[in-house]
Amino acid sequence: MYERKLLNQILDEENLNLAIKQVKRNKGSAGVDGMTVDQIQGYLALNKDDLLKSIRNRTYKPEPVLRVEIPKPNGGVRLLGIPTVKDRVIQQAIAQILTPLFDRQFSDYSYGFSPRRYAEMAILKGLEYMNDGYEWIVDIDFKRFFDTLNHDRLMNLVA
């Protein structure tokens, strides 16, 4: 029952319109299908009902992600995955509903990947602790964490 309520919120027209606007604001390159952010509204005007039906029927399959190598200043490369614009709209619609639910559960000491927090806040908190007499501050960055994460286990935890 709760799952259906969440899906209705995700697929709500107002939420989808906000998602489209955000994806367009973010710009970004086309994915494997070649569709640009400027083309998404025309695509959805023709295909929205079928798309929503496939999501509700659990037959929707995201497109493959376009893999791009971005050169790093130090000579290496950073791998970047570019989803299709259609998939980015769906991801954004999901994030707009789920982020506020999960964000409440984040630790007050976590400053990564939260819409309410950023690196400068972590630095200010660290300075505050130093001024309070603390001598140790731990900064943890899990290099390539999501490359090695068991995604099936993660999705079971999210569910």
Buried (B, 14 or more C-beta within 10 A) or exposed (E): EEEEEBBEBBBBEEBBBBBBEBBBEEEBEBBBBEBEBEBBBEBBEEEBEEBBEEBEEEEBEEBEBBEEEEEEEEEEEEEEEBBBBBBBBBBBBBBBBBBEEEEEEBEEEEBEEBEEBEEEEBEEBBEEEEEEEEEEEEEEEEEEEEEEEEEEEEEEEEE
